[in-house]
Amino acid sequence: MQVIKYPEREKWNTLLSRPTFDTTSLFDTVQKILDEIKKRGDEAVKEYTEMFDKVQLDTLEVTKEEMAEADKLVSVHLKQAIEMARRNIWKFHSEQQREYPEIQTSPGVYCWQKAIAIEKVGLYVPGGTAPLFSTVLMLGIPAQIAECKEVILCTPPNKEGKIHPAVLYAAKVAGVHRIFKIGGTQAIAAMAYGTETVPKVYKIFGPGNQYVTAAKQLVSLRDVAIDMPAGPSEVEIIADDSANPIFLAADLLSQAEHGVDSQSILITVSEKLVEPVLEQIELQLEQLPRKEFARKALENSKIIVVKTLDEAVAMTNEYAPEHLIICTRYYLGVAANIVNAGSVFLGNYTPESAGDYASGTNHTLPTNGHAKAYSGVNLDSFIRKVTFQQITEVGLTNLSNAIILMAENEELQAHSNAVKVRINEEKEVVETYSSHRR
């Protein structure tokens, strides 16, 4: 890891740069795959699956028999762990449900909102270097709570044409309706356009490599909504001398092992922490099965020493990390000043991996600084809020002058007329009634 001490503020942008890949350079390649699948459907999906995943598939959809087989292959202990995670994720996300009361904004003018589930959603779960069955829970459970009518999942098969049994078991637990053995760009295309086998969805969720990211960006331009821009995973820690170097090293490595393009950053006000943390990283790194991934990621990672916690907070808000761990004496006070982060973990006993798996919060979060504008996946990600309004005759009369004036000043006469004909009609009715009485 690089160690930087007391950097000047004008150098922060360079210092906080990420090892990102410019996905726009892949657009031509990815667009060709998207076009082929849009045109030829399942046939093209199978061809690209053979090309990229090195497996020939007769059928793309996971069968009931495969689901039953997976159930037997998952250990009782892992099932219990998945159930604990499911329960906590369900509890946290179900509390995000809200009732939207009817509001009378002015006399005779009634407005309200209704939350309606997105009917068809597609979940993408990478298969790459690790079976991310936790991501199935994080995406499937909120979709289940929202009551989406059709929830499908795409994930790449292994060279035997199989999906990891824990992924299939998690999909069953999370209420996924259909599962397909499709990965990469071809999965995004299949969900965006629909094929003979894969239904078209209205919104696509889930992380992926740079090709998946590029594909999501392209299909979102006109064909389907996506959850958020996504990139390599990242963690930042703010620490003072009350932090435990063993814990800090473990947290930095837990993010680094995701992949070679991950990033871990420690910002500390204690220069004395630097050497113990570096020593612990080396000790713990050697014990990791994925140490080569982690070692490569650490080349993009940094320990930054600053003078004050205020400076650490300012630097953090500039970086806008996906995950932020705060290990300081008064971590609640520090957290109160954080405005840009995907998910925040407070205190020495709140590792980021708790949020990745079982505490209940969602681990599908904005990366690459997008936490300045995007939220992580939550229940609202799976619903739309439709507004309704009902206006009485009295209510429209009260609003009419304002609407007519504003519309005509925008030179939109038809908008004005839509009010005038209603108000004038009421006047004509009153005048006709009065003349009949005379």
Buried (B, 14 or more C-beta within 10 A) or exposed (E): BEBBEEBEEEEBEEBBEBBBBEBEEBBEEBBEBBEBBBEBBBEBBBBBBEEBBEBEBEEBBBEEEBBEEBEEEBEEEBBEBBEEBBEBBBEBBBEBEEEBEEEEEEEBBBBBBEBEBBEBBBBBBBBEEBBBBBBBBBBBBBBBBBEBEBBBBBBBBBEEBBBBBBBBBBBBBBBBBBBBBBBBBBBBBBBBBBBEBBBBBBBBBBBBBBBBBBBBBBBBEEBBBBBBBBBBBBBBBBBBEBBBBBBBBBBBBBBBBBBBBBBBBBBBBBBEBBEBBBEBBEEBBEEBEBBEBBBBBBEBBBBBBBEEBEBBBBBBBBBBBBBBBBBBEEBEEBBEEBEBBBBBBBBBEBBBBBBBBBBBBBBBBBBBBBBEEBBBBBBBBBBBEEEEEEBEEEBBBBBBEEBBEEBEEEEEEEBBBEBBEBBEEEEEEEEEEEEEEE
